[in-house]
Amino acid sequence: MFLLDVLTIPKDDPVGFTFFVGYMAMLAASIFFFVERGRVDGKWKLSLLVSALITFIAAVHYYYMKDYYLATGENPTSLRYIDWTLTVPLMCVEFYLLTKSAGAKLGLLWKLIIASVWMLVAGYIGEAFNPPGGDTTHSVLWGVLSTVGYAYILYTAWFGEVANLAKKSGNATVVRGVRTLAWFVLVGWAIYPIGYMCMPGGWLNTAFGWSSENVDLFYNIADAINKIGFGLVVYNIAVTSEK
């Protein structure tokens, strides 16, 4: 089945290509993070384990999403949101773990998790329950509600509790690492709304005719950049941070 899936990806199908590349890249990244976890200082082991879990969970979902797409040609919306519901809160956990030594409390962790789940649930309702043919009012309403959760995470990472705790840590590597992760949230996560607006009734679909193919393409690219990128930033902190 594995070889059959590879052979049935058309050479002119960028979406199928990115599904397969995403699967392999996530799997390779998870193996790398698992192996390197044994080589970093003890205080960073949990952070690197979380990075490995993020990419491993994504790799498993991409394996099934790849098969679903090849069999149906449709956007695997439910599988994708299941993946995000597991991995995006874990990405927020990284902010907590990196600033825990500076006094981060469990309250911060739960606020970040709740904001990320809110963002995903609203996005799922907007995308999965959009009426046939597309309803711009529906997609915009739930898109705006989803953005509330995103805006909270973005503010916390750039100006709020996470940013202040990173400065308080006195560790220049942690400060730079948290700021880099904040850039991922600002720029990398911004790719997802582009995909969201490509669905029927979305602004990009209505204005330019961008379709579900563009949705998958943007989502696949964003996942690879953000999940692997998050892990590499954490890994860099672990290997370069002051003891």
C-alpha positions in Angstrom: 0.0 0.0 0.0 2.9 2.4 0.9 4.5 1.9 -2.5 1.2 2.0 -4.3 0.4 5.4 -2.8 3.8 6.7 -4.0 3.2 5.5 -7.6 -0.3 6.9 -7.8 0.7 10.5 -7.0 0.4 12.3 -10.4 3.5 14.2 -11.4 1.4 17.3 -12.0 -0.4 17.1 -8.6 1.4 19.5 -6.1 -1.1 18.8 -3.3 -0.4 15.0 -3.5 3.3 15.8 -3.6 3.2 18.0 -0.5 1.1 15.4 1.4 3.9 12.8 0.8 6.8 15.2 1.4 5.0 16.5 4.6 4.6 12.9 5.8 8.3 12.1 5.3 9.6 15.4 6.6 7.5 15.1 9.8 8.6 11.5 10.3 12.3 12.3 9.8 12.0 15.3 12.2 10.4 13.2 14.9 13.2 10.6 14.7 15.8 13.4 14.9 14.2 15.0 17.9 13.8 11.7 19.7 17.4 10.8 19.1 18.8 14.2 20.0 16.8 14.3 23.2 19.3 11.9 24.8 22.2 14.4 24.0 20.8 17.6 25.6 20.9 18.9 29.1 18.3 17.4 31.4 16.3 20.7 31.7 15.6 20.6 28.0 14.7 17.0 27.5 10.9 17.5 28.1 10.9 20.4 25.6 12.6 18.3 22.9 10.3 15.3 23.7 7.3 17.6 23.1 8.8 18.6 19.8 9.2 15.0 18.8 5.6 14.2 19.7 4.3 17.2 17.7 6.0 16.0 14.5 5.3 12.3 15.1 1.6 12.9 15.6 1.6 15.0 12.5 3.5 12.3 10.5 0.8 9.7 11.5 -2.0 12.0 10.4 -0.2 12.9 7.2 0.1 9.2 6.3 -3.7 8.8 6.6 -4.5 12.2 5.0 -2.3 11.3 2.1 -4.2 8.1 1.5 -7.5 9.9 1.9 -6.6 12.6 -0.6 -5.3 10.1 -3.1 -8.5 8.0 -2.8 -11.0 10.8 -2.9 -9.3 14.0 -4.2 -11.0 15.8 -1.3 -9.7 17.9 1.5 -9.3 15.7 4.7 -10.8 18.4 6.9 -11.7 16.2 9.9 -8.4 14.4 10.0 -6.5 17.7 9.7 -8.4 19.3 12.6 -7.8 16.2 14.7 -4.1 16.6 14.0 -4.2 20.3 14.9 -6.2 19.7 18.1 -3.4 17.5 19.3 -0.4 19.3 18.0 -1.2 23.0 18.3 -1.8 22.9 22.0 1.5 21.0 22.3 3.2 23.9 20.4 1.8 26.3 23.0 3.2 24.0 25.7 6.6 24.8 24.4 6.2 28.4 25.5 5.4 27.3 29.0 8.3 24.8 29.2 10.8 27.4 27.9 9.8 30.0 30.5 9.1 27.6 33.4 12.5 28.3 35.0 11.6 32.0 35.0 8.5 31.4 37.0 5.8 30.4 34.4 2.8 29.0 36.2 0.3 26.4 35.2 -2.3 29.1 34.7 -0.3 30.4 31.7 -0.2 26.9 30.3 -3.9 26.4 30.5 -4.7 29.9 29.1 -2.5 29.1 26.0 -4.1 25.6 25.6 -7.7 27.0 25.9 -6.9 29.8 23.4 -5.5 27.3 20.9 -8.5 24.9 21.3 -10.9 27.8 20.9 -9.1 28.9 17.8 -9.3 25.4 16.3 -12.9 24.6 17.3 -14.1 27.9 15.8 -12.1 27.2 12.6 -13.4 23.7 12.3 -17.0 24.9 12.6 -16.4 27.6 10.0 -14.8 25.1 7.6 -16.6 21.8 8.2 -20.1 23.1 8.6 -20.0 25.7 5.9 -23.2 25.2 3.8 -22.8 23.5 0.4 -21.7 26.1 -2.2 -20.2 28.3 0.5 -21.7 31.0 2.8 -19.4 34.0 3.2 -21.3 35.2 6.4 -20.7 31.8 8.0 -17.0 31.6 7.1 -16.3 35.1 8.2 -18.1 34.8 11.5 -16.3 31.7 12.6 -13.1 33.0 11.1 -13.3 36.1 13.3 -14.1 34.0 16.4 -11.1 31.8 15.6 -8.9 34.8 15.3 -9.7 35.8 18.9 -7.8 32.8 20.2 -5.0 33.4 17.7 -4.7 37.0 18.7 -4.4 36.1 22.4 -1.5 33.6 21.7 0.2 36.2 19.5 -0.1 38.9 22.1 1.2 36.7 24.9 4.2 35.6 22.8 5.2 39.1 21.7 4.2 41.4 24.5 2.5 39.5 27.3 3.4 36.9 29.9 5.5 34.7 27.7 7.6 37.6 26.4 8.1 39.0 29.9 9.1 35.7 31.4 11.6 35.1 28.7 13.3 38.4 29.5 13.1 37.5 33.2 15.0 34.3 32.6 18.2 36.2 32.0 19.1 33.6 29.3 19.8 35.3 26.0 19.3 32.1 24.1 15.9 31.6 25.6 15.0 35.2 24.8 16.0 34.8 21.2 14.3 31.4 20.9 11.0 32.7 22.3 11.1 35.6 20.0 11.8 33.3 17.0 8.8 31.2 18.0 6.7 34.3 18.3 7.7 35.1 14.7 6.5 31.6 13.7 3.1 32.4 15.3 3.0 35.8 13.5 4.2 34.8 10.1 4.0 30.9 9.9 0.5 30.6 11.5 -0.8 33.4 9.2 -0.6 30.9 6.3 -3.6 29.0 7.8 -6.1 31.8 7.3 -5.1 32.0 3.7 -6.1 28.3 3.3 -9.3 28.9 5.3 -10.3 31.7 3.0 -9.9 29.5 -0.1 -12.9 27.3 0.9 -16.3 27.9 -0.8 -17.6 31.2 0.5 -14.2 32.4 1.7 -12.9 35.7 0.5 -10.1 34.3 -1.7 -12.5 31.8 -3.2 -15.1 34.4 -4.0 -12.6 37.0 -5.2 -10.1 34.8 -7.1 -11.8 31.5 -7.5 -9.1 29.7 -5.3 -10.4 26.2 -4.5 -10.0 23.4 -2.1 -6.8 22.4 -3.9 -5.3 25.7 -2.7 -6.6 25.0 0.9 -4.6 21.7 1.1 -1.5 23.2 -0.5 -1.4 26.1 1.9 -2.1 23.9 4.9 0.5 21.4 4.0 3.2 24.0 3.5 2.2 25.7 6.8 2.3 22.5 8.8 5.8 21.6 7.6 7.2 25.1 8.3 5.6 25.5 11.7 5.8 22.1 13.3 9.3 21.3 12.2 10.4 24.9 12.6 9.1 25.0 16.2 11.1 21.9 17.0 14.3 23.2 15.4 14.1 26.4 17.5 13.7 24.4 20.7 16.6 22.1 19.6 18.8 25.2 19.0 17.9 26.5 22.5 18.8 23.1 24.0 22.2 22.8 22.4 23.3 26.4 22.7 21.8 27.6 25.9 23.9 28.4 28.9 24.0 25.6 31.5 
